[in-house]
């Protein structure tokens, strides 16, 4: 699904974030998380907004579904688990490593062709097992290896060079940038380098929500629909066992969800309703409860979202509080926190 026009790039400025969540301990507001939230209706209109949804920001890995769409448009022939992995921030489980190897094998390549940074597995349990086994950081274990393997596969299919596939001027990255602008409906404000080494494109929170909505509401068998179907049907491949983003997709029928470092979360339903969240301080503990409240604002049944109300705060091992979305976002809280 193509956007009808592309607007100017969002302004690069200090975002005008607002309080989005309170840290409640013993009935007292102990801390405040600032951020921004946007909720889109099925017609693309803004149903709700809080903070600054138009300033330029970096979506981090929440942009991976868009990058995957660009790769499918450029010829990536993957579907199912492997396409989900191409859009993943995976946990480094054995199935993720095996899937990445399989993508490389299909391209006739090896792990040595990957240019993402070497790292330990993202999941703490998997990481501890990895270290106990005496294994060193590797490019395969790094959470973006599936995306990088898919990028290399696209380069092979298009006869593009491999040793510079992360250069923003490379044909692959130019093709991705074009689709980022197409789906977000706005020019890219800035290009930098993401943690994995790939180009990172700055858009607005509003643009990110719009792009994700366009992916979920696209016609069947389009590149957008293929990516959405793969991620929804293989949520653990796009994230990992026990990850909240996979649980969210399982809990809400038809939901596509993707998280990103520095407190970013995006989610969209098949009819185009979408939410996007940025937690200003990057706090992961506020990301999911704020996103759940935004999904309730979008019309998702709150009963489906109760497990995402946020972890309890402990005092002496006993729950004494929680992270609660502000009343402006969640007039009726999903949490039992006082």
N, C-alpha and C positions, 0 to 999 in steps of 0.2 A: 504494500500500500504506500503510495508516494504522497508526500505533502504537496499541496497546491502551490505554495510559495515559501520562500525562505526569508525570514526577517533578519534585521541587523543583529550582530553579536550582542550578547548581554554586556552591560557595563562592568568593568573590573573596578571594584570599590570594596571598602570594608562593609561586609553584609550587616544589615540592620536586623540582627537576630532578636528574638523575643523569648521570654521564658516559655518552655514547652513541657517541662517536667519538674516536679518537686521531690526532693529527697526527704521523706517523712520519717522521723525517729521519735517514738513516744508521743505522737500527736503534735510535734513541733517541726516546722520546716527547717531542716538542718542545712540543706543545700539546694541550689537551683541549677538546672541544666537549661542553657539557652540553645536556640536553634530555629529552624524554619520548617514549615509543613505546608503542603498543598494537596488538596483533594479535588479531582476532576470528575465531572458528571459524564454520562455516556455520550453526550454531544460535544465533549471537549471543553465545556465551560468550567470555570472555577467555582466549585461548590463551597469551598472553605479554604482560607489561607491564614497563616500565622507566621510572623517574622518577615523575611525577605526572600521571596520566591523568584525574583528576577535578576538578582546579582549573579555575576559569573562565579562558578565554583567548580571543583573537580569531583565528578561522580565516582571516581575510583572504580572498583570492580563492579559497581552497579551498572556500568556502561557495557559490560560484557555481552548481554543479550543483543545489543545493537551491533557490537563488533562481530558477533556470530552471524547475524543477518547479513552483514556486509560480505563475510566470507562465503556464505551460501550463494549470495548473488554473484560472487566471483568464481563460482564453480565448485565449492566444497561439496563433495557427494555424500557426506555423513548424515545419518539419521539416528534416532534412538539414543542409546547410552553414550555413544561416541560424540554425537552432536551436543548432547547435554554437557559432556566433559569439555567440549570446545568453548563453552560459555561459563565454565566453572571457576570458582575459588575453592578448590577441593581440599580435603582434610589430609591428604597424603596416605590414605588407606591403600591396601594392596590392590584393590580393584581400580583405584584411580591411577596407580602406577602402571598396572597392566593395560588399562585403556589407552594411556598416553603412548606406551610402547606400540600398541596396535595401530594407532594413528600414524606413528612414525614408520612402521613397517609398510603400511599401505602406500606411504609416500616414497618408500625405498630409502629411508633415512634412518639414522640412529640418534641416540641421546646426545652424541657429540655435536650434532648440528644445532641443538637448542642454544639460544643466546640469553635466556632468562637467567636471573641470578641463582646461584646455588643456595639452598636453604634446608632446614629441617622440616618435617611434616607439621602442618598447622595444628592438627588435633593434639591436645596435650598428652593424652594417653598413648596415641600412636607415636608421638615424638619421644616420650620417655622410653618406650620399647625400642625405638630406633637407636637411641643413645646407649641403652643398656647392651644392645647387640654390637656396639662399637662401630656403628655406621656413621659416616661423615655426611655433612650437608651435600645435597646433590640438586642438579637442575630438575631432575625427574620428580623429586619430592616436593619441590616448591609449588605453592598452591595454584600458580598460573600455567603450569607445564602443559595442560591440555590445550589451552588457548594457543600457546606457542607452537605446539606440534601441529595444530590445525593451520596456523599461519604458514608454517613451512610447507604443508601439504598444498595449500592454495598456490604458493610460489612455484612449486614443482609443476602443478597442473597448467600454470600460465607461462612457464618458462621465464620466471622472474628470478633474479639473483637471490642466493640464500644467505650470504655472509653479511648482508646489510639490511635484512628484512625489517629491522627495528628503526631504521632511519625514517624520519617523518617524510622525507622526499621520495622514499621507495614507492613503487606503484601499488603495492599492497596497502601501505598506510594512507596513501592518497585515496584509494578506493574506500577504505574504512572512513576516512574523514568526510568523504562525499555522502555516505549513508548516515553518518552522525548528523550532518546538517539537514539531510532529507527528512529523517524521522523526528528530530527535535524541532524542526521548522525554524531554525535560526543558525546564523553563522557561528563558527567556533571563535571564542574570544581569545583563547591562548592555548598554546601547545607546550607541554613539558614532558617529563619522563616519569612514568609510574614506578612503583616499587619494584616491579618485575623487570623493568628495563624497556617496556613498550611505550610508545607515545601515548600521552594522556591528554584528552581534549576537554577544554573547559566550556561548559554550557550553563544554563540556568537550571534551578530545581524544577521550575515549570516545564522547561524543555525536556528534562529527563522524564518527567511523568508523562508528557505528551508522547515521547518516543516509545515508552513501554506500553502505553495504551494502543498505539498504532500497531505494535507487534501482536498484542493479544486479540485485537478485533479484526485482523487481516483475514482475507478469504482463505479457505482450506487449500493446502498444497503450495501456498506461496512460501518464499524463504522465511518470512516473518512467522507464519503459522507452523512451519517445520521446527523452527527454533523453540517457539512457545510450547508446542506439543512435546518435544524432546525433554525440555526442562521440567515440565509438569509431570510427565510420566516417569521420569527418572530423576526425581528431586535429590536423592542422595548422591547421584553422580555429579550433580551441579554444586554440591556442597559436601555433605558427609553424614555419617551416622550420628544421630544425636544433635545435629545442628538445628538451631531454631528456624532458620529460613526454610529448611526442608519440612519441618513439622508444620509450619504455617501453610505451605502449599498442600500438604495432606489434609489439613483441617478445613480449609475453605475451598469448596469445589470450583475448579476452573481457574484458580488463582495462579498467576505467575509472579514469583517474588525473587528479588536478588539483593544481596547486601553488598556493602563496600566498606573498606577501611575508613577510619575517621568519621564514624557515625552516620553512614549513608544507608538508606533503605528505600527500595522502590517496589511497588506491587501493583498489579493490574488484573482486572477481571475480563472475561471474554467479551462483554458488551462495551468495553472501553472505559469503564470507571477505573480510576487510578489514583494512587497516593505516592508521594515522595517525601522523604524525611532527611534532614541534615541536622545532626546534633553538633553544635558549634565546637565543643571541646573534644569531640571524637569519642565520647563515652559510650561504650557498647551497652552498658546496663540500661541506658535510656532509649536506645534505638528501637527495640521491639515493643515495649509498652506504648511508646508514642506512635509507632506504626499501627499497632492494633487499634488504638483509639481513633486514628485517622481512617482505618478501614471501617470501623463502626460508623463514623461520619459519612463514609461513602455508601452506607446502606447494608453492609455485611451484618448478619445476625450476631449480636454480641455474645450469644451462647457459644458460638464457634470460636470465640476469641479469648475465653476466660483463662486458658493456660498460658496466654502471652501477656498477662497483666503485669509481669515483672517479678523478679526474684525478691524474696523477703529479705529485709535487713535484720541481722541477728544481733542480739545483745546477750552475752553469756550463753550463747548457743540456742537462745529462744527468739522467735520472731518478734521484733519490736517496731517494725516499720516497713517501708517499701519505697520504691520509686513510682510516683503517681503522675500521670499526665495532668497538666493544669486544667482548671475547670473550663477555661475558654475552649479547649480542645475536646475535653471529655466531661460534659455536664453531669453525666451519670457514670461514675467510675466503674471500671471492670474489676477493680481490686477491692478486697475487704479492708484495706489499709485505712485507718482512721484519719 
